[in-house]
Amino acid sequence: MVGAGARELIVAEYRVTGLSTAVIAELIAEVGPLWYEQHQARLTARQRQRAVGAGAKHTFVFVDRLLATLVSLRHGTTHDVLACWFGVDRSTITRAIGEVRPLLAQRGCTVAPGVRLRTLAEVIEYLGAGGQTGIIDGTEIRVRRPAAGRKDRDKFVSGKTKQNAVKAMVLTDTEGRMLFCSPVRPGNCADITQARQLGLVELLAHGPFMEILADAGYQGMGAQTGGRVMTPPHRKFKKNAPAWYEERHELQRKAHSSRRIRVEHGIAHLKNWRALARHPGRREHMSDIVQAIAGLLSHQQTATLGHVFRT
């Protein structure tokens, strides 16, 4: 079992978890009671010969379970290595991560101390209330190839990268701060299709007027949302375009690209967590993984911004 000194080192060293000590302390205080309630509910849900609390006690405490989950997400560390590190069996690590990771995914994205955005509707309402601009983009995560004979095997092949992948839609503000990360879809799903399936068109069309910046993959959503989605300008001349038009079109394209580049920075910070660089495990877990990391990243970003403002 990991000692108190090693546990303190893991918590204190930012490079190990990617989170500050204050954020980890908040996670322990918030997620710990949820995990305990879940554990107690699981114990009381089945018939028992002895009362709840009888028998062997946990030696792998919740704090270690949370730290093991954070290290796994941050560095993609295998469960065997974590088991050696924490002095438990590999199956214990697997079970612990499987319990803690969904709780992290349910937290949503933190935009202010005590303020969370868990659904796309809440994000749109938040942006509209503050008159802020949002930026959306899709990101792909490479996954293992489905087994031969599966009916949906070809659905995971991305037409863009020609690799087996899953796709998530990311929404940030103009500073690149994470506001929303959707559940994943198979890699052959187009960006605009995923946005429509998430209900973004309806939310924008019937919601407050705001500006959502997007790339050419969302071309056409502007007309469906009353001009709320801004995409790169159309090219009117396919051949023999005048020189003045080429210059103006390039300036407009660069101006739009420079405004929406922040979402690329947000995705880059997301991909710094090695669990999203390439996922060799079960594809069914990818939605929990990407949403858990998005929530942790937004929490750290909010804590950092709060520290800057206080100083």
Phi and psi in degrees as GROMACS dihedral restraints (atoms count N, CA, C in turn):
[ dihedral_restraints ]
;  ai    aj    ak    al  type     phi  dphi    fc
    3     4     5     6     1   -65.0    20    10
    4     5     6     7     1   135.6    20    10
    6     7     8     9     1   -78.9    20    10
    7     8     9    10     1   170.5    20    10
    9    10    11    12     1   -62.7    20    10
   10    11    12    13     1   -38.4    20    10
   12    13    14    15     1   -64.3    20    10
   13    14    15    16     1   -43.2    20    10
   15    16    17    18     1   -66.3    20    10
   16    17    18    19     1   -37.3    20    10
   18    19    20    21     1   -64.0    20    10
   19    20    21    22     1   -41.6    20    10
   21    22    23    24     1   -64.3    20    10
   22    23    24    25     1   -36.6    20    10
   24    25    26    27     1   -65.7    20    10
   25    26    27    28     1   -42.0    20    10
   27    28    29    30     1   -62.0    20    10
   28    29    30    31     1   -44.1    20    10
   30    31    32    33     1   -68.3    20    10
   31    32    33    34     1   -39.6    20    10
   33    34    35    36     1   -77.6    20    10
   34    35    36    37     1   -27.6    20    10
   36    37    38    39     1   -88.7    20    10
   37    38    39    40     1   110.6    20    10
   39    40    41    42     1   -60.5    20    10
   40    41    42    43     1   -34.3    20    10
   42    43    44    45     1   -67.1    20    10
   43    44    45    46     1   -20.7    20    10
   45    46    47    48     1   -77.8    20    10
   46    47    48    49     1   -44.3    20    10
   48    49    50    51     1  -110.9    20    10
   49    50    51    52     1   -17.1    20    10
   51    52    53    54     1    77.0    20    10
   52    53    54    55     1     9.6    20    10
   54    55    56    57     1  -129.1    20    10
   55    56    57    58     1   149.2    20    10
   57    58    59    60     1   -76.5    20    10
   58    59    60    61     1   165.0    20    10
   60    61    62    63     1   -60.3    20    10
   61    62    63    64     1   -39.3    20    10
   63    64    65    66     1   -64.3    20    10
   64    65    66    67     1   -41.3    20    10
   66    67    68    69     1   -66.8    20    10
   67    68    69    70     1   -40.8    20    10
   69    70    71    72     1   -63.7    20    10
   70    71    72    73     1   -40.3    20    10
   72    73    74    75     1   -61.7    20    10
   73    74    75    76     1   -39.5    20    10
   75    76    77    78     1   -67.0    20    10
   76    77    78    79     1   -37.7    20    10
   78    79    80    81     1   -63.5    20    10
   79    80    81    82     1   -43.0    20    10
   81    82    83    84     1   -61.4    20    10
   82    83    84    85     1   -44.1    20    10
   84    85    86    87     1   -68.6    20    10
   85    86    87    88     1   -31.3    20    10
   87    88    89    90     1   -88.3    20    10
   88    89    90    91     1   -48.5    20    10
   90    91    92    93     1   -83.1    20    10
   91    92    93    94     1   -28.5    20    10
   93    94    95    96     1   -54.4    20    10
   94    95    96    97     1   -52.5    20    10
   96    97    98    99     1   -61.6    20    10
   97    98    99   100     1   -35.3    20    10
   99   100   101   102     1   -64.7    20    10
  100   101   102   103     1   -42.5    20    10
  102   103   104   105     1   -64.6    20    10
  103   104   105   106     1   -40.7    20    10
  105   106   107   108     1   -64.8    20    10
  106   107   108   109     1   -43.0    20    10
  108   109   110   111     1   -62.1    20    10
  109   110   111   112     1   -41.7    20    10
  111   112   113   114     1   -63.0    20    10
  112   113   114   115     1   -41.4    20    10
  114   115   116   117     1   -65.5    20    10
  115   116   117   118     1   -43.7    20    10
  117   118   119   120     1   -65.7    20    10
  118   119   120   121     1   -39.4    20    10
  120   121   122   123     1   -63.3    20    10
  121   122   123   124     1   -37.2    20    10
  123   124   125   126     1   -68.1    20    10
  124   125   126   127     1   -34.8    20    10
  126   127   128   129     1   -71.1    20    10
  127   128   129   130     1   -37.9    20    10
  129   130   131   132     1   -85.6    20    10
  130   131   132   133     1    -8.2    20    10
  132   133   134   135     1   -79.0    20    10
  133   134   135   136     1   -16.2    20    10
  135   136   137   138     1  -115.5    20    10
  136   137   138   139     1   160.8    20    10
  138   139   140   141     1   -68.6    20    10
  139   140   141   142     1   138.4    20    10
  141   142   143   144     1  -129.7    20    10
  142   143   144   145     1   148.5    20    10
  144   145   146   147     1   -91.3    20    10
  145   146   147   148     1   -20.9    20    10
  147   148   149   150     1  -125.2    20    10
  148   149   150   151     1   160.5    20    10
  150   151   152   153     1   -68.9    20    10
  151   152   153   154     1   157.0    20    10
  153   154   155   156     1   -62.1    20    10
  154   155   156   157     1   131.1    20    10
  156   157   158   159     1   106.5    20    10
  157   158   159   160     1   -17.4    20    10
  159   160   161   162     1   -76.9    20    10
  160   161   162   163     1   161.5    20    10
  162   163   164   165     1    90.4    20    10
  163   164   165   166     1  -166.4    20    10
  165   166   167   168     1   -67.1    20    10
  166   167   168   169     1   146.3    20    10
  168   169   170   171     1   -98.2    20    10
  169   170   171   172     1   155.0    20    10
  171   172   173   174     1   -66.3    20    10
  172   173   174   175     1   128.0    20    10
  174   175   176   177     1   -99.5    20    10
  175   176   177   178     1   -18.4    20    10
  177   178   179   180     1   -93.3    20    10
  178   179   180   181     1    89.5    20    10
  180   181   182   183     1   -72.0    20    10
  181   182   183   184     1   168.4    20    10
  183   184   185   186     1   -62.3    20    10
  184   185   186   187     1   -39.3    20    10
  186   187   188   189     1   -58.2    20    10
  187   188   189   190     1   -43.2    20    10
  189   190   191   192     1   -67.0    20    10
  190   191   192   193     1   -35.3    20    10
  192   193   194   195     1   -63.7    20    10
  193   194   195   196     1   -43.1    20    10
  195   196   197   198     1   -65.4    20    10
  196   197   198   199     1   -43.9    20    10
  198   199   200   201     1   -63.9    20    10
  199   200   201   202     1   -39.8    20    10
  201   202   203   204     1   -62.4    20    10
  202   203   204   205     1   -39.5    20    10
  204   205   206   207     1   -65.9    20    10
  205   206   207   208     1   -42.8    20    10
  207   208   209   210     1   -64.6    20    10
  208   209   210   211     1   -42.6    20    10
  210   211   212   213     1   -65.4    20    10
  211   212   213   214     1   -38.9    20    10
  213   214   215   216     1   -63.2    20    10
  214   215   216   217     1   -42.3    20    10
  216   217   218   219     1   -70.8    20    10
  217   218   219   220     1   -40.8    20    10
  219   220   221   222     1   -71.2    20    10
  220   221   222   223     1   -42.6    20    10
  222   223   224   225     1  -115.3    20    10
  223   224   225   226     1    -1.6    20    10
  225   226   227   228     1    63.0    20    10
  226   227   228   229     1    28.6    20    10
  228   229   230   231     1   -66.1    20    10
  229   230   231   232     1   137.0    20    10
  231   232   233   234     1   -68.2    20    10
  232   233   234   235     1   156.3    20    10
  234   235   236   237     1   -67.2    20    10
  235   236   237   238     1   -29.6    20    10
  237   238   239   240     1   -63.6    20    10
  238   239   240   241     1   -43.5    20    10
  240   241   242   243     1   -66.1    20    10
  241   242   243   244     1   -42.7    20    10
  243   244   245   246     1   -64.0    20    10
  244   245   246   247     1   -36.3    20    10
  246   247   248   249     1   -62.6    20    10
  247   248   249   250     1   -41.6    20    10
  249   250   251   252     1   -66.2    20    10
  250   251   252   253     1   -38.2    20    10
  252   253   254   255     1   -65.7    20    10
  253   254   255   256     1   -45.9    20    10
  255   256   257   258     1   -91.9    20    10
  256   257   258   259     1    -3.6    20    10
  258   259   260   261     1    72.0    20    10
  259   260   261   262     1    35.8    20    10
  261   262   263   264     1  -131.0    20    10
  262   263   264   265     1   178.7    20    10
  264   265   266   267     1   -78.6    20    10
  265   266   267   268     1   154.4    20    10
  267   268   269   270     1   -59.0    20    10
  268   269   270   271     1   -39.8    20    10
  270   271   272   273     1   -63.7    20    10
  271   272   273   274     1   -29.8    20    10
  273   274   275   276     1   -66.6    20    10
  274   275   276   277     1   -41.7    20    10
  276   277   278   279     1   -64.1    20    10
  277   278   279   280     1   -45.6    20    10
  279   280   281   282     1   -60.1    20    10
  280   281   282   283     1   -44.2    20    10
  282   283   284   285     1   -66.4    20    10
  283   284   285   286     1   -40.9    20    10
  285   286   287   288     1   -64.0    20    10
  286   287   288   289     1   -45.1    20    10
  288   289   290   291     1   -64.9    20    10
  289   290   291   292     1   -38.8    20    10
  291   292   293   294     1   -65.0    20    10
  292   293   294   295     1   -23.0    20    10
  294   295   296   297     1   -87.3    20    10
  295   296   297   298     1   -39.6    20    10
  297   298   299   300     1   -82.9    20    10
  298   299   300   301     1   -38.3    20    10
  300   301   302   303     1   -58.4    20    10
  301   302   303   304     1   -44.4    20    10
  303   304   305   306     1   -62.4    20    10
  304   305   306   307     1   -32.4    20    10
  306   307   308   309     1   -66.5    20    10
  307   308   309   310     1   -37.2    20    10
  309   310   311   312     1   -68.6    20    10
  310   311   312   313     1   -35.9    20    10
  312   313   314   315     1   -68.2    20    10
  313   314   315   316     1   -29.2    20    10
  315   316   317   318     1   -78.6    20    10
  316   317   318   319     1    -9.0    20    10
  318   319   320   321     1   -71.2    20    10
  319   320   321   322     1   -27.1    20    10
  321   322   323   324     1    78.9    20    10
  322   323   324   325     1  -170.1    20    10
  324   325   326   327     1  -102.4    20    10
  325   326   327   328     1   135.7    20    10
  327   328   329   330     1   -90.0    20    10
  328   329   330   331     1   125.3    20    10
  330   331   332   333     1  -111.6    20    10
  331   332   333   334     1   -15.5    20    10
  333   334   335   336     1  -162.0    20    10
  334   335   336   337     1   158.3    20    10
  336   337   338   339     1   -53.9    20    10
  337   338   339   340     1   117.4    20    10
  339   340   341   342     1    83.3    20    10
  340   341   342   343     1     1.3    20    10
  342   343   344   345     1  -114.4    20    10
  343   344   345   346     1   120.0    20    10
  345   346   347   348     1  -122.4    20    10
  346   347   348   349     1   146.5    20    10
  348   349   350   351     1  -116.5    20    10
  349   350   351   352     1   114.7    20    10
  351   352   353   354     1  -106.1    20    10
  352   353   354   355     1   -24.7    20    10
  354   355   356   357     1  -123.6    20    10
  355   356   357   358     1   162.8    20    10
  357   358   359   360     1   -65.5    20    10
  358   359   360   361     1   -34.1    20    10
  360   361   362   363     1   -62.9    20    10
  361   362   363   364     1   -40.0    20    10
  363   364   365   366     1   -66.3    20    10
  364   365   366   367     1   -35.1    20    10
  366   367   368   369     1   -66.8    20    10
  367   368   369   370     1   -45.4    20    10
  369   370   371   372     1   -62.7    20    10
  370   371   372   373     1   -40.9    20    10
  372   373   374   375     1   -64.4    20    10
  373   374   375   376     1   -40.3    20    10
  375   376   377   378     1   -64.6    20    10
  376   377   378   379     1   -45.6    20    10
  378   379   380   381     1   -65.8    20    10
  379   380   381   382     1   -41.8    20    10
  381   382   383   384     1   -65.9    20    10
  382   383   384   385     1   -38.5    20    10
  384   385   386   387     1   -66.0    20    10
  385   386   387   388     1   -33.7    20    10
  387   388   389   390     1   -96.4    20    10
  388   389   390   391     1     0.5    20    10
  390   391   392   393     1    61.9    20    10
  391   392   393   394     1    34.3    20    10
  393   394   395   396     1   -95.3    20    10
  394   395   396   397     1   163.1    20    10
  396   397   398   399     1  -100.2    20    10
  397   398   399   400     1   134.6    20    10
  399   400   401   402     1  -108.0    20    10
  400   401   402   403     1   157.8    20    10
  402   403   404   405     1  -131.9    20    10
  403   404   405   406     1   129.3    20    10
  405   406   407   408     1  -117.9    20    10
  406   407   408   409     1   151.6    20    10
  408   409   410   411     1  -164.2    20    10
  409   410   411   412     1   159.2    20    10
  411   412   413   414     1  -103.2    20    10
  412   413   414   415     1   146.2    20    10
  414   415   416   417     1  -132.8    20    10
  415   416   417   418     1   144.1    20    10
  417   418   419   420     1  -109.5    20    10
  418   419   420   421     1   144.3    20    10
  420   421   422   423     1  -124.5    20    10
  421   422   423   424     1   123.5    20    10
  423   424   425   426     1   -71.4    20    10
  424   425   426   427     1   135.8    20    10
  426   427   428   429     1  -131.0    20    10
  427   428   429   430     1   173.8    20    10
  429   430   431   432     1   -68.6    20    10
  430   431   432   433     1   149.6    20    10
  432   433   434   435     1   -72.7    20    10
  433   434   435   436     1   132.4    20    10
  435   436   437   438     1   -59.9    20    10
  436   437   438   439     1   155.6    20    10
  438   439   440   441     1   -64.4    20    10
  439   440   441   442     1   151.2    20    10
  441   442   443   444     1   -63.1    20    10
  442   443   444   445     1   139.8    20    10
  444   445   446   447     1    98.2    20    10
  445   446   447   448     1   -10.9    20    10
  447   448   449   450     1   -72.7    20    10
  448   449   450   451     1   139.6    20    10
  450   451   452   453     1   -65.7    20    10
  451   452   453   454     1   -36.3    20    10
  453   454   455   456     1   -97.7    20    10
  454   455   456   457     1    24.3    20    10
  456   457   458   459     1   -62.3    20    10
  457   458   459   460     1   -39.9    20    10
  459   460   461   462     1   -74.8    20    10
  460   461   462   463     1   -14.9    20    10
  462   463   464   465     1   -66.1    20    10
  463   464   465   466     1   -23.6    20    10
  465   466   467   468     1   -87.7    20    10
  466   467   468   469     1    -3.1    20    10
  468   469   470   471     1   -82.1    20    10
  469   470   471   472     1   117.5    20    10
  471   472   473   474     1   -78.6    20    10
  472   473   474   475     1   130.7    20    10
  474   475   476   477     1   -69.9    20    10
  475   476   477   478     1   -19.7    20    10
  477   478   479   480     1   -83.2    20    10
  478   479   480   481     1   -49.8    20    10
  480   481   482   483     1  -100.7    20    10
  481   482   483   484     1    -9.2    20    10
  483   484   485   486     1    58.4    20    10
  484   485   486   487     1    34.6    20    10
  486   487   488   489     1  -132.4    20    10
  487   488   489   490     1   161.5    20    10
  489   490   491   492     1   -74.4    20    10
  490   491   492   493     1   123.3    20    10
  492   493   494   495     1  -152.8    20    10
  493   494   495   496     1   165.3    20    10
  495   496   497   498     1  -120.9    20    10
  496   497   498   499     1   158.2    20    10
  498   499   500   501     1  -127.1    20    10
  499   500   501   502     1   139.9    20    10
  501   502   503   504     1  -128.4    20    10
  502   503   504   505     1   147.4    20    10
  504   505   506   507     1   -96.8    20    10
  505   506   507   508     1   129.1    20    10
  507   508   509   510     1  -112.6    20    10
  508   509   510   511     1   138.7    20    10
  510   511   512   513     1  -128.5    20    10
  511   512   513   514     1   124.1    20    10
  513   514   515   516     1  -124.9    20    10
  514   515   516   517     1   171.1    20    10
  516   517   518   519     1   -91.6    20    10
  517   518   519   520     1  -172.9    20    10
  519   520   521   522     1   -72.5    20    10
  520   521   522   523     1    -8.3    20    10
  522   523   524   525     1   -97.3    20    10
  523   524   525   526     1     0.1    20    10
  525   526   527   528     1    84.4    20    10
  526   527   528   529     1     9.1    20    10
  528   529   530   531     1   -76.9    20    10
  529   530   531   532     1   134.1    20    10
  531   532   533   534     1   -68.8    20    10
  532   533   534   535     1   126.4    20    10
  534   535   536   537     1  -113.7    20    10
  535   536   537   538     1   -30.2    20    10
  537   538   539   540     1  -160.3    20    10
  538   539   540   541     1   142.2    20    10
  540   541   542   543     1  -138.9    20    10
  541   542   543   544     1   123.7    20    10
  543   544   545   546     1   -82.0    20    10
  544   545   546   547     1   162.6    20    10
  546   547   548   549     1   -59.9    20    10
  547   548   549   550     1   155.7    20    10
  549   550   551   552     1   -82.1    20    10
  550   551   552   553     1   155.4    20    10
  552   553   554   555     1  -126.2    20    10
  553   554   555   556     1   159.4    20    10
  555   556   557   558     1   -56.2    20    10
  556   557   558   559     1   153.0    20    10
  558   559   560   561     1   -63.0    20    10
  559   560   561   562     1   -20.6    20    10
  561   562   563   564     1   -83.2    20    10
  562   563   564   565     1     0.9    20    10
  564   565   566   567     1   -77.8    20    10
  565   566   567   568     1   127.5    20    10
  567   568   569   570     1   -71.2    20    10
  568   569   570   571     1   154.3    20    10
  570   571   572   573     1   -58.1    20    10
  571   572   573   574     1   -46.2    20    10
  573   574   575   576     1   -69.1    20    10
  574   575   576   577     1   -32.0    20    10
  576   577   578   579     1   -66.3    20    10
  577   578   579   580     1   -43.5    20    10
  579   580   581   582     1   -62.6    20    10
  580   581   582   583     1   -41.4    20    10
  582   583   584   585     1   -62.6    20    10
  583   584   585   586     1   -40.6    20    10
  585   586   587   588     1   -66.7    20    10
  586   587   588   589     1   -41.3    20    10
  588   589   590   591     1   -66.0    20    10
  589   590   591   592     1   -27.9    20    10
  591   592   593   594     1   -78.1    20    10
  592   593   594   595     1    -8.1    20    10
  594   595   596   597     1    86.3    20    10
  595   596   597   598     1    18.3    20    10
  597   598   599   600     1   -65.4    20    10
  598   599   600   601     1   -38.7    20    10
  600   601   602   603     1   -61.2    20    10
  601   602   603   604     1   -47.6    20    10
  603   604   605   606     1   -65.2    20    10
  604   605   606   607     1   -40.3    20    10
  606   607   608   609     1   -64.2    20    10
  607   608   609   610     1   -39.5    20    10
  609   610   611   612     1   -76.4    20    10
  610   611   612   613     1   -39.2    20    10
  612   613   614   615     1   -65.8    20    10
  613   614   615   616     1   -32.7    20    10
  615   616   617   618     1  -108.3    20    10
  616   617   618   619     1     9.3    20    10
  618   619   620   621     1  -107.8    20    10
  619   620   621   622     1  -171.9    20    10
  621   622   623   624     1   -67.0    20    10
  622   623   624   625     1   155.5    20    10
  624   625   626   627     1   -74.0    20    10
  625   626   627   628     1   131.4    20    10
  627   628   629   630     1  -153.8    20    10
  628   629   630   631     1   177.1    20    10
  630   631   632   633     1  -116.7    20    10
  631   632   633   634     1   125.1    20    10
  633   634   635   636     1  -118.6    20    10
  634   635   636   637     1   118.1    20    10
  636   637   638   639     1   -88.3    20    10
  637   638   639   640     1   139.4    20    10
  639   640   641   642     1  -148.3    20    10
  640   641   642   643     1   164.3    20    10
  642   643   644   645     1   -91.5    20    10
  643   644   645   646     1  -171.4    20    10
  645   646   647   648     1   -67.4    20    10
  646   647   648   649     1   -15.1    20    10
  648   649   650   651     1   -67.2    20    10
  649   650   651   652     1   -14.8    20    10
  651   652   653   654     1  -109.2    20    10
  652   653   654   655     1    20.9    20    10
  654   655   656   657     1   -59.7    20    10
  655   656   657   658     1   126.8    20    10
  657   658   659   660     1   110.4    20    10
  658   659   660   661     1   -19.9    20    10
  660   661   662   663     1   -73.4    20    10
  661   662   663   664     1   -20.5    20    10
  663   664   665   666     1   -62.1    20    10
  664   665   666   667     1   -43.7    20    10
  666   667   668   669     1   -68.7    20    10
  667   668   669   670     1   -29.8    20    10
  669   670   671   672     1   -79.6    20    10
  670   671   672   673     1   -17.6    20    10
  672   673   674   675     1  -116.8    20    10
  673   674   675   676     1    18.6    20    10
  675   676   677   678     1    67.9    20    10
  676   677   678   679     1    32.9    20    10
  678   679   680   681     1    81.2    20    10
  679   680   681   682     1    11.5    20    10
  681   682   683   684     1   -77.2    20    10
  682   683   684   685     1   -28.5    20    10
  684   685   686   687     1   -96.3    20    10
  685   686   687   688     1   120.6    20    10
  687   688   689   690     1  -104.1    20    10
  688   689   690   691     1   120.3    20    10
  690   691   692   693     1  -115.9    20    10
  691   692   693   694     1   167.7    20    10
  693   694   695   696     1   -57.4    20    10
  694   695   696   697     1   151.6    20    10
  696   697   698   699     1   -64.2    20    10
  697   698   699   700     1   144.3    20    10
  699   700   701   702     1   -67.2    20    10
  700   701   702   703     1   149.9    20    10
  702   703   704   705     1   -95.7    20    10
  703   704   705   706     1   112.6    20    10
  705   706   707   708     1   -80.1    20    10
  706   707   708   709     1   -31.6    20    10
  708   709   710   711     1  -105.4    20    10
  709   710   711   712     1   117.3    20    10
  711   712   713   714     1   -83.9    20    10
  712   713   714   715     1   -32.2    20    10
  714   715   716   717     1  -136.1    20    10
  715   716   717   718     1   150.0    20    10
  717   718   719   720     1    53.8    20    10
  718   719   720   721     1    46.5    20    10
  720   721   722   723     1   -74.2    20    10
  721   722   723   724     1   141.2    20    10
  723   724   725   726     1   -61.8    20    10
  724   725   726   727     1   154.2    20    10
  726   727   728   729     1   -62.8    20    10
  727   728   729   730     1   -39.0    20    10
  729   730   731   732     1   -64.5    20    10
  730   731   732   733     1   -33.6    20    10
  732   733   734   735     1   -71.1    20    10
  733   734   735   736     1   -41.1    20    10
  735   736   737   738     1   -58.9    20    10
  736   737   738   739     1   -43.4    20    10
  738   739   740   741     1   -66.2    20    10
  739   740   741   742     1   -44.6    20    10
  741   742   743   744     1   -66.2    20    10
  742   743   744   745     1   -42.0    20    10
  744   745   746   747     1   -62.7    20    10
  745   746   747   748     1   -39.9    20    10
  747   748   749   750     1   -66.8    20    10
  748   749   750   751     1   -39.3    20    10
  750   751   752   753     1   -64.4    20    10
  751   752   753   754     1   -42.9    20    10
  753   754   755   756     1   -65.1    20    10
  754   755   756   757     1   -41.1    20    10
  756   757   758   759     1   -65.2    20    10
  757   758   759   760     1   -42.7    20    10
  759   760   761   762     1   -68.6    20    10
  760   761   762   763     1   -36.0    20    10
  762   763   764   765     1   -63.9    20    10
  763   764   765   766     1   -41.9    20    10
  765   766   767   768     1   -68.4    20    10
  766   767   768   769     1   -41.9    20    10
  768   769   770   771     1   -64.0    20    10
  769   770   771   772     1   -38.4    20    10
  771   772   773   774     1   -67.9    20    10
  772   773   774   775     1   -26.4    20    10
  774   775   776   777     1   -79.1    20    10
  775   776   777   778     1   -34.8    20    10
  777   778   779   780     1   -96.1    20    10
  778   779   780   781     1     5.3    20    10
  780   781   782   783     1   -65.8    20    10
  781   782   783   784     1   -20.6    20    10
  783   784   785   786     1   -63.2    20    10
  784   785   786   787     1   -31.4    20    10
  786   787   788   789     1   -68.2    20    10
  787   788   789   790     1   -31.0    20    10
  789   790   791   792     1   -67.1    20    10
  790   791   792   793     1   -36.8    20    10
  792   793   794   795     1   -65.5    20    10
  793   794   795   796     1   -40.3    20    10
  795   796   797   798     1   -63.0    20    10
  796   797   798   799     1   -41.5    20    10
  798   799   800   801     1   -66.3    20    10
  799   800   801   802     1   -36.7    20    10
  801   802   803   804     1   -62.6    20    10
  802   803   804   805     1   -42.1    20    10
  804   805   806   807     1   -63.9    20    10
  805   806   807   808     1   -35.8    20    10
  807   808   809   810     1   -64.4    20    10
  808   809   810   811     1   -42.4    20    10
  810   811   812   813     1   -75.6    20    10
  811   812   813   814     1    -9.2    20    10
  813   814   815   816     1   -65.3    20    10
  814   815   816   817     1   -21.6    20    10
  816   817   818   819     1   -80.5    20    10
  817   818   819   820     1   117.6    20    10
  819   820   821   822     1   -63.6    20    10
  820   821   822   823     1   -20.6    20    10
  822   823   824   825     1   -64.1    20    10
  823   824   825   826     1   -18.3    20    10
  825   826   827   828     1  -103.6    20    10
  826   827   828   829     1    -4.9    20    10
  828   829   830   831     1   -68.6    20    10
  829   830   831   832     1   -45.5    20    10
  831   832   833   834     1  -161.9    20    10
  832   833   834   835     1   127.8    20    10
  834   835   836   837     1  -106.0    20    10
  835   836   837   838     1   111.3    20    10
  837   838   839   840     1   -88.8    20    10
  838   839   840   841     1    -1.0    20    10
  840   841   842   843     1   -92.6    20    10
  841   842   843   844     1  -151.3    20    10
  843   844   845   846     1   -77.7    20    10
  844   845   846   847     1   132.9    20    10
  846   847   848   849     1   -66.8    20    10
  847   848   849   850     1   -24.6    20    10
  849   850   851   852     1   -64.3    20    10
  850   851   852   853     1   -19.8    20    10
  852   853   854   855     1   -91.1    20    10
  853   854   855   856     1    -6.1    20    10
  855   856   857   858     1   -66.2    20    10
  856   857   858   859     1   -35.3    20    10
  858   859   860   861     1   -62.7    20    10
  859   860   861   862     1   -45.3    20    10
  861   862   863   864     1   -62.4    20    10
  862   863   864   865     1   -40.5    20    10
  864   865   866   867     1   -65.2    20    10
  865   866   867   868     1   -49.7    20    10
  867   868   869   870     1   -68.8    20    10
  868   869   870   871     1   -36.6    20    10
  870   871   872   873     1   -73.8    20    10
  871   872   873   874     1   -34.7    20    10
  873   874   875   876     1   -64.3    20    10
  874   875   876   877     1   -44.5    20    10
  876   877   878   879     1   -66.3    20    10
  877   878   879   880     1   -40.4    20    10
  879   880   881   882     1   -60.5    20    10
  880   881   882   883     1   -41.8    20    10
  882   883   884   885     1   -65.8    20    10
  883   884   885   886     1   -42.0    20    10
  885   886   887   888     1   -65.7    20    10
  886   887   888   889     1   -41.7    20    10
  888   889   890   891     1   -63.6    20    10
  889   890   891   892     1   -44.7    20    10
  891   892   893   894     1   -64.5    20    10
  892   893   894   895     1   -36.6    20    10
  894   895   896   897     1   -63.3    20    10
  895   896   897   898     1   -44.5    20    10
  897   898   899   900     1   -66.5    20    10
  898   899   900   901     1   -40.3    20    10
  900   901   902   903     1   -62.2    20    10
  901   902   903   904     1   -42.7    20    10
  903   904   905   906     1   -65.3    20    10
  904   905   906   907     1   -41.5    20    10
  906   907   908   909     1   -64.2    20    10
  907   908   909   910     1   -38.8    20    10
  909   910   911   912     1   -67.0    20    10
  910   911   912   913     1   -44.9    20    10
  912   913   914   915     1   -63.1    20    10
  913   914   915   916     1   -39.8    20    10
  915   916   917   918     1   -62.5    20    10
  916   917   918   919     1   -39.1    20    10
  918   919   920   921     1   -65.8    20    10
  919   920   921   922     1   -39.9    20    10
  921   922   923   924     1   -64.2    20    10
  922   923   924   925     1   -43.8    20    10
  924   925   926   927     1   -65.8    20    10
  925   926   927   928     1   -35.9    20    10
  927   928   929   930     1   -69.9    20    10
  928   929   930   931     1   -33.6    20    10
